[in-house]
Amino acid sequence: MASKLDQLRDMTVVVADTGDVDAVRRLKPEDCTTNPSIVLKAVGSDYFKDIVEEGIGKGGSTTEIADRLTVSVGAELAQIVPGRVSTEVDARLSFDTEASIAKANSLIEGYEKRGIGKDRILIKLASTWEGIRAAERLQKDGIDCNLTLLFSMAQAKACADAGVFLISPFVGRITDWYKKDQGVEGFDPEEDPGVKSVRAIYDYYKSNGIETVVMGASFRNAGQIEALAGCDRLTISPDLLDELHNDQGQLTRKLEARNGTGSVDAIDEPNFRWELNEDPMATEKLSEGIRKFHADAEKLEKLIAERTK
């Protein structure tokens, strides 16, 4: 029997949640997704040593060098995967629409200088109101976006209204919050709050004919992945990809697309902010996620500053 990973590939686009080039080559995902944490690890690896030295050697501010290295990591991954590479906009811009758009265009320009067209890149933005508005305008300019740090239906609805290409609802971080809140060690995959959240968003999108791609992210165990088999895309760490590869058991499709044509009401800013405010898990995890991405961006800039002394 085929491995669970091969079975999963028959029903879901598998994305590698890593900047580890060796792992990407070995596991052969369709796409790759990156964030500051992944870029920081990649830049610290021996594989990227020459690329890092070259990027730093060209000079500029620490922010400019950090952007250059981010694009360099993404460009290297784009040479390996046949599909898309997601590249994240600085978390510090999560509440600034205009600055997010400018940064996105700068990243796309950096890729184009390396011969990689915007059709190979997804710009990642936090699912704040401002981030979603930036994505709406970027999409109209032909730049596809991946809205990350998504924890609620309010965010999913706003992303659909904005016509974004893809959303990344975070499974594991939702689970983490509920484990702590309820004082439990874990959940059965069918009752896992993170799994149930992605299923609800997926069903909402498909039943209403929304074309935005749903890509489950942030998994804590293989059971969560198996419970979302059939989702449009799943972005998975190398360790969990290996676990699925080594498992020869039967994998059952859990999500089925429906050709819905229903109409949906747009969610305006006051209602978006109110619904997000009424969801303590989503509010806390969105803020925490932005802070964590920013912390890793600062670590990257500190590393650069030390090497440019």
N, C-alpha and C positions, 0 to 999 in steps of 0.2 A: 504493500500500500504506500502511496505517496505520503510524504511528511505533512504535518499540519501546516507548515509554512507553504509548501507547494499547493496544498488544497486552498489555503487562504488566498494565494495569488490568483486562483481561478475565479474568485468572487469579489476581490478587493484589490485596489492598487496599493502595494506595499511601499512605504516611504521609510528611509533610514534616518533615525533621529540621532545623527552623529556627524562629526567632522573627521573621524578616523578613516583615512583613505584606504588602509589595508582592509578594514571591516567592510567598507562599501564595495571594494573590488570582490571580496569573498562572498558577500551576501547578495550582490546584484539587485538592489532595489530599483524601482522605476524612478523615484525622485529622492532628493535629500532635503532635509530641513535643518536650518542652523539658527542659533540664537547666541547672545554674547557668551554664555557659559560654554557652548560648544566651540566657538571661535577661540576663546581663551585657551582651552585644552589643546586645540589644533596648533595654535601658534607656539605652544610650549613643547611640541613634539619634534623629534629629530627630522621627520619627513619635511616639515615646513621651514627648517633652519635657513636654507638659502633664500627662500621667498621672504622670510622675515627680515633677513639682513638687507636684501635688496629694497624692501619696502621702507625700512628705516633709513637706509642710505640716501633715498631721494629727498629727505628732509620734509619740512613743514611742521605744523603744530601737532601736538599729540593726537588731537581729534582727527586731523587730516590723515595722519599715519594709521590710526586705528581703522578709519574707513577704508584705506588702501589695503590693509591686511585682511579686513573682512571680505572685501571683494576678491582678493587673491585666493583666500580659502574657498570661497564660493566658485571661483573660476576653475580651480583645480578639480573640485567635485563635479562641475559641469562637463569636464572632459571624460568622466567615468560613467555617470548616469545618463540614460537616454532622455529622461524627462526634464523636470524643473528643479531648480535650486532656490529655496526660500532664503531671503536675506533681510535681516531685521533692521528697522529704523531705530535710532537711539531712543532708549526708554525715557530719557529726559524730555523728549518732545511729545510725550503721550497726550499732553493737554494743549498742544499747539498745532492747529491744523495747517497753517501756512508753513511753519518750519518743517513739519513732517513731509509735506509735499516737496519742499525744496530739497530735503535730505534724500527722499526717494528718487528724485530726478538725478541727483548727484551720483547715487549708487548705480542707477541704470547707465549713466554716462561712463562710469568707471568700467562697467562690464563691456559696454560697446567698444571702448578703447582696447579691450582684450579680445575683441572679435566675437563677443557673446551677445546676441540680440535679446531684446526685452521679452521675446516670446519664450525664452528659456528660464526666465527669472520670475519669482513671486516676491513682491515686497511685503514684508511682515510688519504689521502695525498692531499695537495693543487695541483691544476692543472697548476703548473709551468712546464717548460721544464724538470727541474731536478726531480721534483716530479713524472712526468710521466715516466721518465727513471727508477726511483726507482721502480715504480709499475711494469714496464715491467719485471724487474729481479725478483721481488717478485712473480709475477704470474708464472714464470717459475719454481720457487721453491715450487709451490703449495699453495701460500698464496694469497687469493683473496683480491682485493683492490677496494676501493670506492674513486674515484677522485672527490674532492669537490672544491668549489669556481670556478665553471666552468661557464663562461659567453659568450663564443664565439664558432663559428664553428671551428676555428683553434685549440682550445683546444680539442674539440670533435673529430676532425679528428686525432689528435696526440694520444689521448686515444685509439681510435679504432685501430690505427696502432700498439700500444703497447700491444693490447690484454687484456686490463683491464677488470675486471669482471663487474664493474658498474660505471656510472658517475652520479653526482648530479648537473645538471644545476640549477642555482638559479633564480627563477622567480621574487620574490618580490624585490630583490636588483636591478635587471635590471629595473623593473618598477620604483623604487625609483629614479634612475638616470635620466630616461627620463622624469619623472614628474618635476624634478628640472630643467632639461635642457630646456624643452619646456614651463615651467611655467604653467602647468595645474594641476588640482586637482586630476585627475584620468583618467582611460581609460575604455571603454567598454571591457569586457573580450575577445571578438573576435578581438579587435584591440590592446590589451595589449601587449607591446613589450616583456615582460617576457614570456608570453604565446606563442607568435609567435616564439620566439627563441627556446623554447623547442620543439614546433611542427616541426620546420625546422630540428633540430637535430634528432628527432625521425624519420622523413620521410627519412632523409639521411641514417640513420642506416638501417632502414628496407628495403629500396629500394636497398641497396647494400649488403644485407645479413650479416650485421655486428651483431654479437651475444652479444656485450656489452649491459648490461641492462641500460635503461634510467630511472632515478628516479628524477622526478621533486621535487624541494625543495624550501624553503624560500617563503612561501605564505603569502600574506597580507590580503586576503579575500577568502571566499568560492567560489566566482565567478571564480577566477583563477583556483581553483581546478576542478570545474565542467567543465571548458573549456579544461581540460587535461584528462578528464575521458577516460580510455582506455590505458593510458600510462603504461609502464611496472610496475612501482612502483611510489608512491607518498609519501613523508615523510611530515607529517602534525602535527601541534601543537595540544595539547589537546583542546584548546578553539575552534579551527576550526573543530576538530573531533566532539566535542559536538554539534556545530551548524549543522553539516551535519546529525548527529544522530537525532536531533530534527526536521529536515525538512522532511516532508512526500511527497514532490513534486516529479515529474518525473525527472529522470536523464538520459540524452541522451549520448551515447558513442560518443566521438569526434575524437578519434585516433584509427585507424585500422592498425594492423600489416600486412605487405605484405611480401611474401616470395621472396625477391629479391636475385639475384645472381650476380649482377653487380660487376665489379672490381673497386677498388679505388687506387689512387696514394698515396704513402706515403708522408707525409709532413716532410721535413727535418728541422733542427734547424734554419737556416737562414730564411726560409719562415715562420716557426712558429712564430719567434720573430717579423718578419716584419708584418704579418697579425695581430698579437696581438697589435703591436705598432700603426697600422692604425685604431684600434678600441678603441677610447678614453674611452668609457663606460667600456669595458672589462678590459682595462689596469688599470683604476682607481679603479674599484670594486675588482679586484684581489688583488691589493696592500692594499686597505682598509681592505678587509677581513682578510688577513694575519696579519695586524696590530691589528685588533680587537681580533682575536684568541690569539695573543701573549699577549695582554693586560690582557685578562682573565686568561691566564696561569700565568702571573706575580701576579695577585690577589690571585690565588690559592697558589702560593709559598709564598706570604706574609702571608697569613693565617696560613700556616704550620709553617713558621718561628716564628710567634707570639706564637704559641702553643708549640713550642719546646724550648722556652727560659728557 
